[in-house]
Amino acid sequence: MIQIPVKFYCTRKFKKVTHCLFDLDGTVLDSEVVYQKAIRTICEKYGKTYTKDLENECYGATDRDLSETVVQRVLLPISVDDFEHQLTDLVGKDVSSAPLLPGAERLLTHLYDSKVPIALATNSTERAVRIAAHARPKLFALFNHKVCATDPEVDRGKPHPDIYLVAASRFPTKPKPGHCLVFEDSEIGVIAAVAAGMQVVMIPDRRLDRQKTRQATIVLRSLRDFKPEEFGLPPFPETPAKGKPTSARVEQDPKAENNETKKDVPVQPTALLVEYTPKSSKISKMSKIRAQMTLLMDKKILVG
């Protein structure tokens, strides 16, 4: 399997966006593991094997779609409704403990603080989202709204564009699809977003075939690698060194590049110039003498 690099750009040019839409399972929450474990448990219960190929085929699908696929392909001796019911119960028990994926909380919080409208658009059921939201109320409160596959206005789940189009239409300003940026992890989700006319940031599972990432606008290894400014969104604020304010870092690193203080506020010349001594914060006697001589010379020139 070809490993996905830190960042792989497609040939198309990025366009500025104003709104962001997030998938849930595998994008914000590491809950795909919970789903796959539940499916495997049901299959083993009836003496059947849930293969890796079938797992990849079901990745990102709605509960109903994957239930139909598994029952038919594995030849389970139960109905699709029965399988879906068991799946819902098993997932419901574990989804609340699913961990957040790297960079998800940081990105969601940054967009919210920057007043960029965000919404959840997922193939999960309303019940699954409710359980996940109950476990992390502060995080899920950041979303302007949430659209699930079981929503009355959603006729078809992903890979159809319905979920994303409905999610976009529920923002107060009703942005055009081209002004929305989608965050996805599955090929099914990417297909849905592209069909809706939106750009897509894809964070695929490492086991996913590289060919299934081709339709994404950009492919990242993690949400931590996302750069908001590339899509016209506010950039992440620079993080100061731990325990030190930005001003302290400026004073201790005179060679730092892109220093906001140096760039925006010109340094005014002073009479007393002190050499920077990185090994010691104390000023040597020789430095003091040189500084005093410089000051006296300046005064002499001014008086003369």
Secondary structure, DSSP 8 states (H G I E B T S, - for coil): -----SEEE-SS-----SEEEE--BTTTB--HHHHHHHHHHHHHHTT----HHHHHHHTT--HHHHHHHHHHHHT-SS-HHHHHHHHHHHHHHHGGG--B-TTHHHHHHHHHHTT--EEEE-SS-HHHHHHHHHHSHHHHTTSS-EE-TT-TT-SS-TTSSHHHHHHHHTSTT---GGGEEEEE-SHHHHHHHHHTT-EEEE---TTS-GGGGTTSSEEES-GGG--GGGGTS--------TT--HHHHHHH-TT-SS-HHHHHS-----S------TT-SS--HHHHHHHHHHHHHHHHHHH-
